[in-house]
């Protein structure tokens, strides 16, 4: 049963998944920067991977029915 309310809930869950994935990615980068001594990494080179990661995660979740 796909009424407007369930579609809206699915879109909200998808958006929250994407936002939380991006925040977890940034948090993991910051943790690595603070606890791995001796290596300086460029934040922007890592953020370039974020869109690919988001597409991958949302595609997998959609494929396995997380948004149904």
C-alpha positions in Angstrom: 0.0 0.0 0.0 1.8 3.1 -1.3 -0.1 6.1 -0.1 1.3 9.6 0.1 2.2 9.3 3.8 4.3 6.1 3.3 6.1 7.6 0.4 6.9 10.7 2.5 8.2 8.5 5.4 10.4 6.6 2.9 11.9 9.8 1.6 12.5 11.1 5.1 14.2 7.9 6.1 16.3 8.0 2.9 17.4 11.6 3.6 18.2 10.8 7.2 20.3 7.8 6.1 22.2 10.0 3.8 22.8 12.8 6.4 23.8 10.3 9.1 26.2 8.5 6.7 27.8 11.9 5.8 28.1 12.8 9.5 29.6 9.4 10.4 32.1 9.8 7.5 33.2 13.2 8.8 33.3 12.0 12.4 35.5 9.0 11.4 37.9 11.3 9.5 38.2 13.6 12.5 38.8 10.7 14.8 41.5 9.5 12.5 43.1 12.9 12.4 43.2 13.2 16.1 44.4 9.7 17.0 46.8 8.7 14.2 50.0 10.6 14.9 52.5 11.6 12.2 50.2 11.6 9.2 48.6 14.7 7.8 45.8 14.0 5.3 43.8 16.3 3.1 40.2 16.5 4.1 39.0 17.5 0.7 40.5 14.5 -1.0 38.5 12.3 1.4 35.3 14.3 1.0 35.5 13.7 -2.8 34.6 10.0 -2.0 31.5 11.0 0.0 29.1 11.2 -3.0 30.2 7.8 -4.2 29.7 6.4 -0.7 26.3 7.9 -0.3 25.1 6.5 -3.7 26.5 3.1 -2.7 24.8 3.0 0.7 21.4 4.3 -0.5 21.5 1.9 -3.5 22.2 -1.1 -1.3 19.6 -0.1 1.2 17.0 0.4 -1.5 17.9 -2.9 -3.1 17.5 -4.8 0.1 14.1 -3.2 0.8 15.0 -0.8 3.6 12.7 1.9 2.2 9.6 -0.3 1.6 
